[in-house]
Amino acid sequence: MFYAIIGEDRPGTLEQRMAARPAHVERLLALQQEGRLLLAGPCPAIDSPDPGSAGFTGSLIVAEFASLAAAKDWADADPYIAAGVYEKVTVKPFKKVLPA
């Protein structure tokens, strides 16, 4: 089943986010190579694809896991958590409807 992982950034952590990004992306690429990643990306803090110094307010990842517990375990090991970027992480089941 798919699970939505919604990470909400702690204000003022753009520098930590950028430092932890390579390790964060590496984990996402592993999910993609396993065919389990539906989508992933950050949420810009302003209405722009390149928010510059405004940074980001969080991230959304939708990926396939064996269970909610497995998705939570994966999310808990995110480098953004270790770096203090995420203030809150929500993991919940996600049912893909479209595109079919």
C-alpha positions in Angstrom: 0.0 0.0 0.0 1.0 3.6 -0.5 1.7 6.0 2.4 1.9 9.8 2.4 4.8 11.1 4.5 4.4 14.8 5.2 7.3 16.5 6.8 6.9 20.0 8.2 10.1 22.1 8.5 11.1 23.9 11.6 11.5 27.6 10.7 15.0 28.8 9.9 16.4 25.5 8.9 17.2 26.0 5.2 21.0 25.6 5.8 20.5 22.3 7.7 18.1 21.2 4.9 20.6 21.8 2.2 23.4 20.1 4.1 21.2 17.0 4.7 19.7 16.9 1.2 22.2 14.5 -0.5 21.5 11.8 2.1 17.8 12.5 2.0 17.7 12.2 -1.8 19.9 9.1 -1.7 17.1 7.3 0.3 14.5 8.5 -2.1 16.5 7.2 -5.1 16.7 3.8 -3.4 12.9 3.7 -3.1 12.7 4.7 -6.8 15.1 2.0 -7.9 13.0 -0.5 -6.0 9.9 0.7 -7.9 8.2 1.9 -4.6 8.3 5.7 -5.0 5.2 7.4 -6.4 6.3 11.0 -5.9 8.5 13.2 -3.7 9.3 16.8 -3.4 9.6 19.9 -1.2 7.0 22.6 -0.5 8.4 26.0 -1.4 7.7 28.7 1.3 6.7 31.1 -1.5 4.8 30.8 -4.7 7.9 30.0 -6.8 9.6 26.8 -8.0 12.9 28.3 -6.8 12.1 30.0 -3.4 15.8 31.1 -2.8 16.4 32.2 0.7 12.7 31.9 1.6 13.3 28.2 1.7 10.8 25.4 2.2 8.0 24.6 4.6 8.3 20.9 4.3 8.2 17.9 2.0 5.8 15.3 0.6 6.7 11.7 -0.1 4.3 9.1 -1.4 5.8 5.6 -1.5 4.9 2.0 -1.1 5.6 0.2 2.1 4.5 -3.2 3.6 2.6 -1.5 6.5 2.0 1.8 8.3 4.6 0.8 10.9 7.2 0.2 8.1 6.4 3.6 6.6 6.8 5.3 10.0 10.1 3.5 10.6 11.4 4.6 7.3 10.2 8.2 7.9 11.8 8.2 11.4 15.2 7.5 9.9 15.1 10.5 7.5 18.3 12.6 7.5 16.1 15.7 7.8 15.0 14.5 11.2 18.6 13.9 12.3 19.6 17.4 11.1 16.7 19.0 13.0 14.9 20.2 9.8 11.6 18.5 10.4 9.5 19.8 13.3 6.7 17.3 12.7 6.2 14.2 10.4 2.8 12.7 9.6 2.5 9.3 8.0 -0.8 8.1 6.8 -2.2 5.6 4.2 -2.7 7.0 0.7 -5.0 5.5 -1.9 -3.9 6.4 -5.5 -6.9 7.0 -7.7 -5.6 9.1 -10.6 -3.9 8.9 -12.9 -4.9 5.3 -13.4 
